[in-house]
Amino acid sequence: MRIDLHTHSTASDGTDTPAELVANAAAAGLDVIALTDHDTVGGHREAVDALPEGLTLVTGAELSCRVDGVSMHLLAYLFDPADAELAQARERVRDDRVPRAREMIRKLRALDVPVTWEQVARIAGDGSVGRPHVAAALVELGVVPTVSDAFTREWLGHGGRASAAKHELDPFDAVRLVKAAGGVTVFAHPAAVKRGAVVPESTIAALAAAGLDGIEVDHLDHDAPARARLRGLARELDLLTTGSSDYHGSRKPIELGACTTDPEVYGEITRRATGAFPVPGAGGAVRR
């Protein structure tokens, strides 16, 4: 059983539509896929309606958080999407994305990079505009060779010359909100040092005490020593360990199923969730 619990679609910063994503997941031989767009559940309906037979969808979102000045992402699974308090928190984060993108564009233009809002908006399409769309514009302009190369202090990385602050949730509040909505929480790529500063293990321990369910261990941004260290920390804190691709389509050179989650861990996630249930595929038949 192959399970990928972290993917993105055009509802945020991926390049596959939700329908394309589930079709590509089935073609990649996956049995379970989680759709975890940034701070939105906007792609869930399309993904469910297009879900191929034999593929199960886990609904979720990747929540933007910040603690002690360090950004972090929290994967939230199988929560009630209609929960008002959690929906309002996600909306507040999304509403701040456009001003943030415009500020990054302003800083880039001050650095003589001819990026425009129109270019970034075109790249974002119907999705929630974000930093990866600005990064993709830099690739189009030939400023950097890949999107990943834009996420440095030279350009858009945290503390970078063209970075801009945004509203982010307190992760302790986020854990509380997701749990209250019947969901399960997993700290995404906690040791991804290439992306910038990471939270200390003491913070992970505090989050575990506050109800965090797990940490994402098998991720392409984690090397072997980091994965071993995180597994040891998870055992110490009694946290679940997941694996996933963090797939973004053609925007990043990562394949669906590049890393996967153990079926027993997936089973525990579904047992803990009360806000929603995994959706089994029905050959693309529309559900009402």
Disulfide bonds with the S-S distance in Angstrom:
none
